[in-house]
């Protein structure tokens, strides 16, 4: 796989027709993948992908709780989006929110027993869907290449970019 060099990136201001075709294929395919996985998760567990992300983060956290600001950062959401979503999850009994003991302006999000059970019940069907929809479609070499591409994109996006 040829890696993009700074000279190659600076040499063109706009992507070529072939680069645009690959970009569109990538975006459209990832949209379909996300939609299929989300649909399976919802139908098999009644959890949305957002619910699953929150429950996963809380299940992995120390004492199964996180400050809401840490949770937002961890799952890559804006705090206002998270706040609205947590309200819906709290009404369903999946999480609880409590004032932070060390900072009254902050809130701690706790995984409830019902939330932990919903997460446990959804994990196997969710992982099976990932296997069937994504992993099984690729050869081992393609899967490795997909991992390399994801890592390259993450590294590129994490680097500071001039505006």
TATAVEN-V127813 format. One record per pair of residues at least 6 apart in sequence whose ideal C-beta (glycine too) atoms are under 6 Angstrom apart, sorted by the first residue. I is the first residue (numbers start at 1). J is the second residue. If there is no record, write none. Layout:
i:j
I:J
I:J
This chain:
i:j
36:133
37:129
37:133
38:49
40:129
41:47
41:126
44:125
45:122
47:122
50:85
53:75
55:115
55:119
57:71
57:74
57:75
58:64
58:111
59:119
64:111
65:108
65:110
66:109
67:106
67:108
68:107
68:109
71:109
72:79
72:82
89:95
93:112
93:114
94:115
94:118
95:109
95:112
95:115
96:110
96:112
97:107
97:109
98:108
100:106
100:108
